[in-house]
């Protein structure tokens, strides 16, 4: 069974835990998703992840690469 839950990534909360959490709020622009913001949101939602679950964010490797290039 697949259930998709949609909400505001900055304020959403739940009483449940999930097998998978996928954050998809960023545009594909160089300043649209600071890596720190992605990592903070992933950390915020880890408590909603079941043991052995998976969490990731849309286009995270692109933003990691851009941050590395700017360093």
N, C-alpha and C positions, 0 to 999 in steps of 0.2 A: 504494500500500500504506500502511496506517495501522497504526502500532504505538503502543500506550499503555504507558508505563513508570510504575509506581507505586513510591514510596519515601518515606522520611522526608526532608522538605525540608531539614532541618537537618544531615543526615549523608550523604545519598545522593551517590554519585560514579559516574563512568563513564569508559570508555576511548573512547567514541563521541562524535560530534557529531550534532546534530539540526537539522532544518529549523525546527521550532517547539518552544518551551518555554512551557508554561502552568502557572503556580503557582496552586494552588487549595487553600489550607489555612485560610483565615480565615472566621470567622463574620461576620454582618452586624450587629455591635454597635459602639457608638461607641469602645470601648476594646479591641476584639478584634484590631485590626491596625494598630499604629503604622506610619505611612508609612515611617519609617526602616527598620523590619524588612522591609517589602516591597521597598524599594529595595536593601537589603543582600542579600537572597536573589536578586533579579534580577541583581545584580552578580556574586554567587557563581557563578551558572549561565551567565553570558555566555560563559565559556570552553568550554561544551559546545554552543554555537550555531554552526552552519555559517555561512560568509560569506553575507550577504544574508538570513539567517534572521530569525525574529520571536520575541520574548519579551514576555510580559505576565503580569499577575496578575489573578485574579478580583476583581471589584468595586473595582479600584484607583481609578477616578474618584470613587467614593463616599468612599473614605478620603482622597483628595486634597482633596475639597470640605470634608469635616469638619475636616481639619487647618487649612485656610484659614479656615473659620468660627471656629475656636477661637483663631486668631492675633490 
